[in-house]
């Protein structure tokens, strides 16, 4: 579809995504929030998601972003904690989540090298849908200036704090309690690092959402009981969407 005008391609993509997106929208709109947000604010967030995706390159579906927002507003406002994103690409997802962070009155920390996928030796091939899944060094790059520009134009820059660098050097020093974390990093090694440092920071009932549930090497990692026990000293947590959807919801026991 390289030669199809962008507006036509955009409409095609969004129409194809409707069977997934519409149920997510309905759940979001009908849910009783634990953090205050009006029905019309929810509608506005959905519309902003579409607008941002038209103007910024966003590989995700709008229903996936709305699910992230749903999780944010499902956390009681009285519970302290921040929102985290790992992997921001051009800043489309960052802008969208920042709008929810503003309404929820939570600080939003954005981790990224801002240099694209790091060098790695992982062997990739097909995703679970049969599509190609290759992630060479430097792919999915968005500079810090690009991401900040996207958020300044379409999101809420004041809610954000950007942490530049590769995860293995930036995340060990992070210690804020996390209510919701969104991880879109493509590599098993990067996902492992994010889980290692972010999962222990999750509050009880908090969630991490992996955007990479369509990648076999991420499924293998999330399903690896040895990883959870050895690296995080916990049993495999409750997960929704594993082996079925791109967006996997990882929930921490609310009683921990």
Helices and strands as residue ranges (DSSP letters): H 6-30, H 39-55, H 62-73, E 82-86, H 92-104, E 108-112, H 144-154, G 157-159, E 160-164, H 167-170, G 171-173, E 178-183, H 188-198, G 199-201, E 202-210, H 216-222, H 225-232, E 238-240, E 248-251
